[in-house]
Amino acid sequence: YYLSHIYLEHESQPGRAVNYAQWLVERYPNNPIFTMRLAEALLLAGRSDEAVTYVNRLKTSGHKLTAMPVQVFEGLLHEQQRKDDGAAARFYQAALKMPADAFYTREFHAMAHAGLARIAARANDRSLARTHYKKTLDLAEYKSLIREAKAYLKA
């Protein structure tokens, strides 16, 4: 679990994180934390088609801890796979209305703000994009999110 976390947070290598998360999910298929980590790694690795299975598993699990990350995952799926910024924004906003657990789900609020920032940037709303990227920087621990936000704010 921690190796997948290191590859996501510190190394920005979601493809490598998938390997470890997949191993955990295969051995412990009913563990929502491991499933959440795998869905996240797959989405961040650009493997959204594979992630759908695990996002759907989380949606049906009914576990309170995964409710907010599922909203972010749905936002990412709509943003990346379906190219539907309106739906993605609704999912990101719904995620931000939900509480985050400091250890397991805090980063998902940062991801939601980054998603809303990307959507605002595509809509040429630079002010809103900057606002969301600043919030991303306040919350993010993942180096990839920090780099994304800083790169936009410097431009």
C-alpha positions as CSV (number, residue, x, y, z in Angstrom):
1,Y,0.0,0.0,0.0
2,Y,2.7,2.4,0.9
3,L,4.7,1.7,-2.2
4,S,1.7,2.6,-4.3
5,H,1.4,5.7,-2.2
6,I,5.0,6.7,-2.7
7,Y,4.8,6.2,-6.5
8,L,1.6,8.4,-6.6
9,E,2.6,11.1,-4.2
10,H,6.4,11.4,-4.4
11,E,7.5,9.8,-7.6
12,S,4.6,10.8,-10.0
13,Q,4.7,7.3,-11.5
14,P,1.0,6.1,-11.4
15,G,1.8,3.2,-13.7
16,R,4.2,1.7,-11.2
17,A,1.6,2.3,-8.4
18,V,-0.9,0.3,-10.4
19,N,1.3,-2.8,-10.1
20,Y,1.3,-2.7,-6.3
21,A,-2.4,-1.7,-5.9
22,Q,-3.4,-4.4,-8.3
23,W,-1.5,-7.0,-6.3
24,L,-3.4,-5.8,-3.1
25,V,-6.8,-5.9,-4.8
26,E,-6.3,-9.4,-6.1
27,R,-5.5,-10.6,-2.7
28,Y,-8.0,-8.5,-0.8
29,P,-10.9,-7.8,-3.2
30,N,-13.2,-6.5,-0.5
31,N,-10.9,-3.9,0.9
32,P,-12.2,-0.5,-0.2
33,I,-9.0,1.3,0.5
34,F,-7.0,-0.9,-1.8
35,T,-9.7,-0.7,-4.5
36,M,-9.7,3.1,-4.1
37,R,-5.9,3.2,-4.5
38,L,-6.1,1.0,-7.7
39,A,-8.9,3.1,-9.3
40,E,-6.9,6.3,-8.5
41,A,-3.6,4.9,-9.9
42,L,-5.3,3.6,-13.1
43,L,-7.0,7.0,-13.7
44,L,-3.8,8.9,-13.1
45,A,-2.0,6.5,-15.4
46,G,-4.5,7.4,-18.1
47,R,-6.0,3.9,-18.0
48,S,-9.6,5.0,-17.6
49,D,-11.1,2.1,-19.4
50,E,-9.6,-0.3,-16.8
51,A,-10.5,2.1,-13.9
52,V,-14.2,2.0,-14.6
53,T,-14.5,-1.5,-13.1
54,Y,-13.0,-0.4,-9.8
55,V,-14.9,2.8,-9.7
56,N,-18.1,0.9,-10.1
57,R,-17.1,-1.5,-7.4
58,L,-16.5,1.4,-5.0
59,K,-19.9,2.9,-5.9
60,T,-21.7,-0.2,-5.0
61,S,-19.6,-0.9,-1.8
62,G,-21.5,1.7,0.2
63,H,-18.4,2.4,2.2
64,K,-18.5,6.0,3.7
65,L,-14.8,6.6,3.2
66,T,-15.0,6.0,-0.6
67,A,-18.0,8.2,-1.3
68,M,-16.1,11.4,-1.9
69,P,-13.2,9.8,-3.9
70,V,-15.8,8.2,-6.1
71,Q,-17.1,11.7,-7.0
72,V,-13.6,12.7,-8.0
73,F,-13.1,9.5,-10.0
74,E,-16.4,10.1,-11.8
75,G,-15.2,13.7,-12.5
76,L,-11.9,12.4,-13.9
77,L,-13.7,9.8,-16.1
78,H,-16.0,12.5,-17.5
79,E,-13.2,14.9,-18.0
80,Q,-10.7,12.4,-19.6
81,Q,-12.7,9.7,-21.2
82,R,-16.0,11.3,-22.1
83,K,-14.7,14.9,-22.7
84,D,-17.8,16.2,-20.8
85,D,-16.6,19.2,-18.8
86,G,-20.1,20.0,-17.5
87,A,-20.6,16.6,-15.9
88,A,-17.0,16.5,-14.7
89,A,-17.5,19.9,-12.9
90,R,-20.6,18.7,-11.2
91,F,-18.8,15.6,-9.9
92,Y,-15.9,17.7,-8.7
93,Q,-18.1,20.2,-7.0
94,A,-20.1,17.4,-5.3
95,A,-16.8,16.0,-4.0
96,L,-15.8,19.3,-2.5
97,K,-19.1,19.4,-0.6
98,M,-18.1,16.2,1.2
99,P,-15.8,15.9,4.1
100,A,-12.3,14.6,3.6
101,D,-10.3,12.3,5.9
102,A,-6.9,13.7,6.5
103,F,-5.0,10.5,5.7
104,Y,-7.0,8.6,3.1
105,T,-9.0,11.2,1.1
106,R,-7.5,14.7,1.6
107,E,-5.7,14.6,-1.7
108,F,-9.0,14.0,-3.5
109,H,-10.1,17.6,-2.6
110,A,-6.9,18.8,-4.2
111,M,-7.7,16.7,-7.3
112,A,-11.2,18.1,-7.5
113,H,-9.9,21.7,-7.4
114,A,-7.3,20.9,-10.1
115,G,-10.0,19.4,-12.2
116,L,-12.2,22.5,-11.8
117,A,-9.1,24.6,-12.7
118,R,-8.5,22.7,-15.9
119,I,-12.1,23.0,-16.9
120,A,-12.0,26.8,-16.1
121,A,-8.8,27.1,-18.1
122,R,-10.4,25.4,-21.1
123,A,-13.4,27.8,-20.8
124,N,-10.9,30.7,-20.9
125,D,-11.9,31.7,-17.3
126,R,-8.3,32.4,-16.1
127,S,-9.5,34.0,-12.8
128,L,-11.5,30.9,-11.8
129,A,-8.7,28.6,-12.9
130,R,-6.2,30.5,-10.8
131,T,-8.5,30.4,-7.8
132,H,-8.9,26.6,-8.0
133,Y,-5.1,26.1,-8.6
134,K,-4.3,28.1,-5.5
135,K,-6.7,25.9,-3.5
136,T,-5.0,22.9,-5.1
137,L,-1.6,24.2,-3.8
138,D,-3.1,24.6,-0.3
139,L,-4.2,21.0,-0.2
140,A,-2.0,19.0,-2.5
141,E,0.8,16.6,-1.4
142,Y,1.1,14.9,-4.8
143,K,4.0,16.4,-6.6
144,S,2.3,16.0,-10.0
145,L,-0.6,18.2,-8.8
146,I,1.7,20.7,-7.3
147,R,3.7,20.9,-10.5
148,E,0.5,21.3,-12.6
149,A,-0.8,24.1,-10.4
150,K,2.5,26.0,-10.2
151,A,3.0,25.7,-14.0
152,Y,-0.4,27.3,-14.6
153,L,0.0,30.0,-12.0
154,K,3.4,31.0,-13.4
155,A,2.1,31.3,-17.0
